[in-house]
Amino acid sequence: MKNNPDPRFSKAREYAFLLLKFRQRSEREICERLKRKKFEEPVIKETIRWLKEKKFIGDALFARAWIDSRLSKTYGPRRLILELRKRGVASDIIRAELENALTGYCEEEVVRDLASQKYGRLKGIEPYKAKSRVQAYLLRRGFSPDVIIEVVNQL
């Protein structure tokens, strides 16, 4: 796409940059959005190739940014894996980036903090219901069922 005067390529590139302006995106997300805008397949492939070549997109880069963002919002590893798969990131990239991000991460501590906060908001509810709600909340956030059960039973 070196100085390609074809306006289709420049329009596709502009649209991709517009998408990337808001947040980092996976290759598949960019591809799907370009398809939705009715760009032709060769134009999409060339745009993706150009973006990758210039290092504007890359699934490893996207996965790293996504994981950092979601961990800061206290989501669990299981949810991160599902979200990244949904966005088209390969399993080996997910595994590698999660491994890097989770060094020094203690899931049990995070679950304990979230569970005690949630219990604090459920004052006055019968214990069985409160326990059930806390467990469901933590499962939705993507934490391991084993860790959840262990922590909730301790509390």
N, C-alpha and C positions, 0 to 999 in steps of 0.2 A: 504494500500500500504506500510505497514511497512516492510522496507527492502525487498521489492519484487524483486527477482532476474530476473524477466521477462524483457528482453531488450526492449520490446514494451513500457512498462510503463516508463522506464528511458528515452527512446527516446522522448516520448510525453512530459515528464516533461522538458527535455532539450529544446525542441522546444518552449514550453510555456515560459520558462525563457528567451529565445532569444527574443520572442515577447515583454515580459514585460521589457526587458532591454531598449527598445526605448521609450516606454510610458506606462502608466497605461492603462489597458484594461478591458472591461466588461466581465462577464462570457460568454455571448453569442458570443462576438468577439473571445475569445479564443477557444470556442467550434467550431465555424465556421472555424477558421483557421486550427484546428486539423483535422476537417472533410476534408478540402481541401487537406491536406497532406495524406489523405487516412488512417488515424488511425481508428481502429474499435471502434464501439459505447461503448463497455464495457471499453476499454482503455481510451477513452475520458471522460466518466463519472467518472472513478476512478481518473484520473488526475485532473479534475475539483474539485472533492471532496477533494483531497489532498491539492490542491492550496488554497481552501477556508479554510480548517482546519488549515493550516499554516499561514493564513491571508496574502497570497500573492495577492489574488484577493478578491473582494467584490464589489457589485454594488454601495453600499453607498460610499465607499472609492473612487471608480472610478468617480461617479457623482460629488463628492465634488471637486476632482482634475480637472475634466473637466470644471465645472462651474467657478472655480477660474481662470483657464487658459483663458477661452473664455471671461469672463468679463473684464480681463485685456486688451483684444484686442478689447474692446468696441463692443461686440455683445449684442443684446437684449435678454430679457427673452424668448420671443416666439421662437427664433431660438435655444436657448439652449434646450428648451423642445423638439423640433423636432429632434435635433441631438442626444439627449440622448435616445429618443424613438427608433430612427433608430438603435442605438447600443444595444437595448434590455433591457434597464433599466426600471424597473417597475414604473408606474405612482406615486405611493405613495412615493417611494424613491426620485423621481425627485421633487415632491412637497415639501417634507421635506427639502431636501438639498438646493433647490432654496430659500425657505423661510429663511433658516439660512443665506445664502450668500447675500440675498438682503436686510438684515436689514441695514438701513442707506443708501441705494442705491436710488438715485433720477434719475429715467429714464428721466424725463424732462430736467434735467441739461445735461446729457450725449447727448441726442438728440439735444439740443441747441448747444452744442460745435461742434458736428459732422456736423450739418447743416450749421453753420457759416463757418466752414473750407471748406466744399464742395462748398458753395456759393462763397467763395474767389477764388476757382479754376475755377469757371464758369463765370468769368468776360467777358463781351463782348457778352454773349449769351442773346437772348431776355428773359425777365423776366418769361414769361409763361413756356418756355422750361426749364429754370434753375430750376424753382419751381418743375416742373414735374420730372426732373432728381434727385433732392435732395430727394423728397418723395420716389421715386423708390429705391434709394440707401439705405435710412433708413429702408424701408420695408424689403429689402433683408437682412439687418443686424439683423432683428428680433425685431424691436421695435413696440410698439402698434400703430395702425393707428390713434387712437384718439389723442395720444400725438404728433405724427408726424404732423397731421393737425394743431393742436393748435400752436405748436412751429413754423412751417413754415409760418403760417399766421401772426404770430407776427413779424417774420423777414421780 
